[in-house]
Structures are given as structure tokens and as C-alpha cells.
Amino acid sequence: MMDLDLRNKRALVCGSSQGIGRACAEQLAALGASVVLFSRNREKLESVKATLDTSAGQRHDILVADFAHPVQVRAAVEKQLAEGGPCQILVNNTGGPAPGPAHRADPQAFVDAFNLHLVSNQTLVQALLPGMRETGYGRVINIISTSVKLPLNGLGVSNTVRGAVASWAKTLANELGPFNITVNNVLPGATATARLEAIIGNKAKKQGLSFEEVEAAEKAGIPIGRFGEASEIANVVAFLASPAASYINGVNLPVDGGRTGCL
């Protein structure tokens, strides 16, 4: 029988105040994990916490910090670990950089994105790693983008930093595998979130088209013919976090309805 039981596990879920992060927190809690919700907005996190499953006796917590400031992130996480104990599951999930072509981006935009994504991810891994090793169980799951397989037009800074995160994760997978710690990347395609709405709205404005026209064109490029739901991304994250995924390590897994035009 496939083992999806996450009871007696703690999961730190970044960006869990909305969208994919929230869906991941909900799914992990449904499988029995205690969840530490992490984002900049305490009010939204309190609202999410109130909806999480506690039928397995879980204790859910809230952590507030700005991922643009890795030192702040480190301090907040270390305090949480000291008070609540180790986390065996880390879901790295942060909103993407602003759209635009790479050649027009201010160099500082690359620095900011690098701190927001890779440096904060590294900070969290280093903070949680001792607890993962001590308990003999670790799952690091990075929610990135299909752009690590095929760059997306108009997302120059995002394409760049997402690729860096993917290579970082593969390196970690090689290093941490011997400790029963797996590191994998989930690559969402077009998913019905506020960020997708913003991207479509930006394209519509630039192309002089209606929102509905751009939306239809985007869906036409997806073999399944629709956008994904945040819960569908969360299902994959929860599987990778579970004991059932113990032999999956160092992969980039698209969850995109078949949109990505390469293997």
C-alpha cells in the first residue's frame, strides 16, 4: 500500500498565505503533518491556519518574515525551530519577479531575485538540515517554473533565477541523498492564481487585446485545454513529501497539462 502518511512530521511551507503555497499547506495538513505557515502577511496566515485540518492532533504555527531579507528569514526560522522542534519537510515557494525581457532588466533586479529565491532557499535549508538529519527524514521541495526546461517569453529575470535554483537543487540532491533527504523541483505550468491573472493582463495591455482573448490563446497552447488548479500542484508536492516518494531525488517535475514542448 502506498504510504502517504505524514503524521508526526512538520512542514515549513513558504508563501502559504495564498495560491499554490496555501494549497500545499492544506494538503500536507490533510495527510497529518503539522504545518508552519510562512509569509509576510500575518493576517492572511491566521485566516489560512483556521482552515487547516487538525484531526491527527497537529499543531499549526505561523511565521512572518520578508524573503527579500534572508537575515530576517534566518532569525525567524531559528526562533521557530527552537520553540517548535525540527521540520522534516520544506516547501520553498516565493512569488516570481516582475515580467519583462532580460535585456531591459535593471541589474539590481537580478540581485533582488537571487536573494528572494536562491539565497532565502539556501538559508532555510541550512536552518532545517540539522533537524532533518537528526530525525532521519527530509524532503526539500522547490516550486519553480517550467521555464527551467524551456524559457518563457517576457520573463527574463524569472527565467534566469529559476534556472539557478534548479541547478542548486540538483547539487543538493546529490549531497543530501545519503542522509535520506531528497530534493526535488515541482514546475507548475499556467495555474489559476493571482500571478497568472497579472501576467495575462500585462500581455493583453501590451498586445492591445482583451483579457479574454489572451486567456483563450494561453489555454490553446495546453494539450489538456485549461489552466491548472493550485490543488493539483499541491497534490504533487504532498506526494513528494511523503514516504511513498522516498526514491525520487533530484528531478524537475512539470505539472503543466503537457504545455512544455520538450521532454
PyMOL commands that set and color helices and strands:
alter all, ss='L'
color gray80, all
select helices_A, chain A and resi 19-30+42-49+70-84+102-104+107-135+146-148+156-179+194-207+211-220+230-241+243-245
alter helices_A, ss='H'
color red, helices_A
select strands_A, chain A and resi 10-14+34-39+61-64+89-92+138-143+181-188+252-255
alter strands_A, ss='S'
color yellow, strands_A
deselect
rebuild
show_as cartoon
